[in-house]
Every structure is written in structure tokens, then in C-alpha cells.
């Protein structure tokens, strides 16, 4: 697993993961239930930007895909990608626990 090399970014990584796991359950899931496109687009956009900022290009590209899914009302695809994002976050979290 490729993690950021910047020590400051690595220090912030656990908080990044926790914040996103919380945001997915507290903001994303309710927005999906209500098909709140504006909120979902904002979350997907933030996934894109914050993931790229932490050096997770795959997750940043996933955010771009999710933005497109919101625009196309592809709710099933959006839910699948949200779950993929959540699983990747947990994988990173477990990796950090086991390698520090």
C-alpha cells in the first residue's frame, strides 16, 4: 500500500480516515436516502480533492466518478462507489494500525 511520504500528512492520516468514515454515515447516507444531489455532489467533490491532497490518486479519481454519477442520477453506482471508498479507508486504517 502506497502511503504519503510527507511526515505531516502521515500524522494527519488517521484523522482523515476517521472524519471520512463519520461523514459517510452522518452526511452521505442521509443524502442518498433523500436523493439530495447538491449534498452528494459536494461530498463527491470533497472526496476528490482531499484524496488527491493525501496522495490517494485512486480515491481522488473515484471522487470524480462519483461526481459524474450524481450528475447522471446513477444512485446504484454512487452507492457502490461509496462502499468501495469506505472499504479502502478501513484498509488504510488497518494497515496503519498493523505497521506503526
C-alpha positions as CSV (number, residue, x, y, z in Angstrom):
1,X,0.0,0.0,0.0
2,X,1.4,3.4,-1.0
3,X,1.1,5.9,1.8
4,X,2.0,9.6,1.6
5,X,5.7,10.2,2.3
6,X,5.3,13.6,4.0
7,X,5.5,13.1,7.7
8,X,3.0,15.9,8.4
9,X,0.5,14.3,6.0
10,X,1.1,10.9,7.6
11,X,0.4,12.4,11.0
12,X,-3.0,13.7,9.8
13,X,-4.0,10.4,8.0
14,X,-5.8,8.8,10.9
15,X,-7.9,11.9,11.4
16,X,-8.6,12.0,7.6
17,X,-9.9,8.4,7.8
18,X,-12.0,8.9,10.9
19,X,-13.5,12.1,9.5
20,X,-14.4,10.4,6.3
21,X,-15.9,7.3,7.9
22,X,-18.1,9.6,10.1
23,X,-19.0,11.8,7.1
24,X,-20.1,8.8,5.1
25,X,-22.6,7.7,7.7
26,X,-23.7,11.1,9.0
27,X,-23.9,13.0,5.7
28,X,-23.7,10.8,2.7
29,X,-26.2,8.1,3.8
30,X,-29.0,10.5,4.6
31,X,-28.3,12.5,1.4
32,X,-28.6,9.2,-0.6
33,X,-31.9,8.4,1.1
34,X,-33.3,11.8,0.1
35,X,-31.5,11.8,-3.3
36,X,-30.0,15.2,-2.3
37,X,-27.9,15.8,-5.4
38,X,-26.4,19.0,-4.2
39,X,-25.1,17.5,-1.0
40,X,-23.9,14.3,-2.7
41,X,-22.1,16.3,-5.4
42,X,-20.4,18.4,-2.7
43,X,-19.3,15.3,-0.8
44,X,-18.0,13.6,-4.0
45,X,-16.1,16.8,-4.9
46,X,-14.6,16.8,-1.4
47,X,-13.6,13.1,-1.7
48,X,-11.8,14.0,-4.9
49,X,-9.9,17.0,-3.5
50,X,-9.0,15.6,-0.1
51,X,-8.0,12.2,-1.6
52,X,-5.7,13.8,-4.1
53,X,-4.3,16.1,-1.3
54,X,-3.3,13.0,0.7
55,X,-1.8,11.3,-2.4
56,X,-4.5,8.7,-2.9
57,X,-5.0,9.1,-6.7
58,X,-7.3,6.1,-7.0
59,X,-9.6,7.6,-4.4
60,X,-9.4,11.0,-6.0
61,X,-10.4,9.6,-9.3
62,X,-13.2,7.8,-7.6
63,X,-14.5,11.1,-6.4
64,X,-14.5,12.4,-10.0
65,X,-16.5,9.3,-11.0
66,X,-18.9,9.9,-8.1
67,X,-19.4,13.5,-9.2
68,X,-20.4,12.2,-12.6
69,X,-22.7,9.6,-11.1
70,X,-24.5,12.3,-9.1
71,X,-25.0,14.4,-12.3
72,X,-26.4,11.3,-14.1
73,X,-28.6,10.2,-11.1
74,X,-26.7,6.9,-11.0
75,X,-27.7,6.1,-7.5
76,X,-26.8,2.5,-7.5
77,X,-23.3,3.2,-8.9
78,X,-22.8,6.0,-6.4
79,X,-23.7,3.7,-3.5
80,X,-21.3,1.1,-4.8
81,X,-18.5,3.6,-5.1
82,X,-19.3,5.0,-1.6
83,X,-18.9,1.5,-0.3
84,X,-15.6,1.0,-2.2
85,X,-14.3,4.3,-0.7
86,X,-15.4,3.1,2.8
87,X,-13.6,-0.2,2.4
88,X,-10.4,1.4,1.2
89,X,-10.5,3.8,4.1
90,X,-10.8,0.8,6.5
91,X,-8.0,-1.0,4.7
92,X,-5.7,2.1,5.1
93,X,-6.7,2.3,8.8
94,X,-5.9,-1.4,9.4
95,X,-2.6,-1.0,7.6
96,X,-1.6,1.9,9.8
97,X,-2.6,0.0,12.9
98,X,-0.5,-3.0,11.9
99,X,2.5,-1.1,10.7
100,X,3.1,1.5,13.3
